[in-house]
Amino acid sequence: MARIGRVALSVATAVVAATVTPAGAQVAAPTPPMGWNPYNVFDLNYGEAEVMAQAELLVSSGLARLGYDHVNVDDGWWLRREADTIRVRTTIYPSAALPDGTTSLRPFVDRLHAMGLKAGIYTDIGLNTCSQRWRPRTPNLPEGTVQQREVGTFGHHAQDAALLFAKWGFDFIKVDACGVADYGPDVAEVKDGTFRAFTPLIVREQPARSNAAELARQYADFAREVRRAASGRTPLISICAWGQADVNDWARQYGQMSRTSFDISPNWDTMLFNFDSAASRALFAGPGHWNDPDMLEVGNGAFDGKHLTAARAHMSLWAVLAAPLILGNDLRRMTPEIAAIVGNRAVIAVDQDPAGNQGVVLSRTGDGQIVAKALSVPGRKAVALINRGKAPLKLTVDLADLGLSPDAPTRLRDLWTDKTSTTTNGRISVALPPQETALLQVDGRPMSEDVDLPADLPARFDVADEGYKAPDRTPARQWVLAQIGFRPYGAPLLLDGKHDHAGLGVAAGSRVRIDLGAQYDRVSLDPRTLGATTGRYLIRADGRTLAEGIASQKGHPLLLHVRGVRQLELVAPAAANGLNEFGWHHVSLHRRSNP
């Protein structure tokens, strides 16, 4: 039961969401940011000398030329808040001590800029910071009265933005969220007067008790002040709310990076947890807004020079995710083998591919997982075949599941060994030792020369933060509003009993926008409910109703004529009568033919 209309060739008022980047538009962070941060290796026990030593090595080693050009200071740089400024702790940042008795990080920033690098700084969206709550014995915590120790940006958005970006000239800021999560009235240090109480906007692992709307408003206001203060520049904003309070659904509107999980640690299980937190969110990443599973631990702990297989796997997974590549190791102690891993040009090129697509999970069975990333060259994919476990494993993927023709010879290049081979049997098979990831560049012939599938262009999709929300939608549960090939909880999306790699599993009531860019003639899809109930769906083209109808479990494929349309919007039925999930099955975008 569907009503379908044809959209005219020209639409006078196209409605394009701010978070969808039209083809060719200029955005900040068109590829994932790269650089170095001290926290993973130094915790808070570092200062200007350590940071500058690492900066010099970024340049002298050639890593900066490969793209690692951001040097981002983390927590611990402040002494106290004063009436119109924040005083810098000059015992660890000596260049900040000015002759007139004031302090400024401008000399520090200017020195990095003179080296051809970019400078990043840290703050918290609340009154206080993570170190004040969770590192009470750290010697470089803020000092002074209760108010002077409130160095977070809450209530000071305009003032701090002007200080950090207009006066000091920073290019990047990480905005943490402990200040709006960990200073509730029941905290012992609040009760004893060490800190003022702050009613939490984030209640960890309890999304229903969090105030996501107010959290978003705070980040939006700070981002607006940063843009105003930077005047002609566009500093990058890293939103670090650890995947809580539905942050990953709205953060792309206000920052270029959004953390999807809690802090990473240099061990295998934590790395995989952080990877998983971002791997399911391919529809939420793209040029100017990247999923951030946290900084790299390559070179540290279980990913050091004695664990090179795991280190290569870690690097491979971040690259196929199109994750920011922020080094977190001590470059002064980096072995040649670790340097070769973080400096692998081919792997970096996968991460930095200009198409801006995040890799899409194709399958996960036991300890085996396959993720494929569509690259900017037609018919080219980066494919990660992952052994997550402690025993050898053989993984196989059909070329058809990659959107490539099984009948055409397909070239494979191992991006770690640089060995090439050709497959002619329509599938790729790799034997993997424990904790190894094979990262392959696959060059084949598309199944159809004029049809794109969702996994070919996830960067063109945008998911609105609305619709049904599972009560237990925590990072640990990995519930996601919309996924390619999977239902919101992660079960495979099935069409007539087969895994539908071209379908979208979405929450009821969700809105998925696709940036067609007036490049397609037709879109075909099959809307179906994922349960026994029925529901009314709606499809809009540039804001105009294109199709609507009642969907059930039975198929009723649609062919939509979309020539000239810039944005297609798929609105799933509202949650009702047990309908919590919905499927937009076998979505195919047929490119515009020549007149």
Secondary structure, DSSP 8 states (H G I E B T S, - for coil): -EEE----S--SS----TTS--TT---S-SS--EEE-SHHHHTT---HHHHHHHHHHHHHTSTTTTT--EEE--S--EEEEETTEEEE-TTT-GGGB-TTS-B-SHHHHHHHHHTT-EEEEEEESSSS-HHHHH-TT-TT---SSTTTT--S-TT-HHHHHIIIIIIS--SEEEEE-GGGTS--TTSHHHHTTSS-----S--TT-GGGS-HHHHHHHHHHHHHHHHHHHSS---EEEE-STT-TTHHHHGGGT-SEEE-SS---SSHHHHHHHHHHHHT-GGG-BTTBEEE-----TTSGGGSTT-HHHHHHHHHHHHHTT--EEE-S-GGG--HHHHHHHT-HHHHHHHT-TT----EEEEEETTEEEEEEE-SSTTEEEEEEEE-SSS-EEEEEEGGGGTB-TTS-EEEEETTT--EEEE-SSEEEEEE-TT-EEEEEEE--BSSTTEE-GGG-GGGEEE-S-S---TT--TTTT--SEEESB-TTS-B-EETTEE-TT-EEEETT-EEEEE-TT-EEEEEEEEEESSS--EEEEEEETTEEEEEEEE-SS---EEEE-TT-SEEEEE----BTTB-EEEEEEEEEEE----
